[in-house]
Amino acid sequence: NSTIFSMIQPTGVFHVGNYLGAVRSWVDLQAAIPADTKLIFGVADLHALTVPKDDPETLKFCRKQAVASIIATGVDPERCIVFQQSQVPEHTQLYWYLSTITGMGYMNRMLQWKSKANLEDNASIFDEAAASLRLGLFAYPALQAADILLYKSNYVPVGEDQSQHLELTRHITNTFNKQYPKRDTKKPIFPEPKTIFAPFKKVASLRDPSKKMSKSDPDKTSCIYIPDGPDRIRKCIRRAVTDSIQGPITYDPVTRPGIANLLTMASGFLRVDSPEAVLEKIQPKDHKELKDGVAEIVIEGLAPVREEYTRLIADMSYIDEVSRRGAERAREIAVRTMKEVEKAIGLEN
Ligand code: TYM
């Protein structure tokens, strides 16, 4: 029996990219896979510390919002383990062991720390410009590898922006397995985790279809959030950047990326196979009719999630209980893995 594992950062409420690209695909997996497959979904609150935080109360609330959003999307906390990373100390412990076998040159190639530190893609940790780069931001992908390995995960469902981190995770897995096989059998401890992409692995920004929809985008109308009501959804979609091509609306991701993004997003909410099927349903005469039609589809698709989210966030005791119980269940597995790891390294009692 295998394990499916993923995490999301608690950066406030989730946007439609997180929803279609990640959390809803977790729900779909939950419905589709055999009962003996373990499903583990975490809130990466330690990763969230790699960008400056406002204050402890805000972080605490964001962590709860993240759990509420996961449950509101339809993840069943009985079937799945839902937990917060900081509540399972073995994550940081395994991270340390992994950091001792991970090459700095490989880490240096990762693109996320460069974009978060406003550096060019070809920047290096040894550049003067990176002098004040914080160690945690640079080491972030090694902690992500520890998250995945701690549960001996076989599959990791994520959006496209995480593919480089998963490649690094596989590299770290193989290095560890070679250096520290089980002492008695010489067999590897960790399976090599595979990436699974959701069908909506890259939802684009509504303001710039060449970029991914992102929480850190300063233009807030670039994102639709799970708890958004009809007015905000209509406003964001009305302002979405499309094109000025006259004539019938067509689906063409290359020449009409803005329209393609709207159609793809709507196909996700309608659960139809293709963006073209959305066109057939809306039959828009012009850009305005397209946007109005897409907005109504998104409003209807998000309504049950919003309702459930609002209900959950009004009484935190259920969320707290889910997180507490999730951490307990996660920890059982984590402690078992760490025993094996420490034995393989020679750190056992
Ligand atoms: P995070 O919190 O940035 O994003 C959570 C998930 O949402 C996906 N995603 C998107 N998918 C499609 N379109 C978009 N515009 C979009 N934006 C975000 C991400 O790909 C991701 O699947 N480093 C991770 C969190 C993490 C993790 C892990 C993930 C920590 N440890 C272990 C997997 C396994 C992150 O920052 O995701």
Residues whose N, C-alpha, C, O or C-beta is under 5 A from the ligand:
A	BS01	TYM	F5 S6 M7 I8 Q9 G17 N18 G21 A22 A44 H47 Q144 D147 I148 P157 V158 G159 E160 D161 Q162 F200 K201 K202 V203 K212 M213
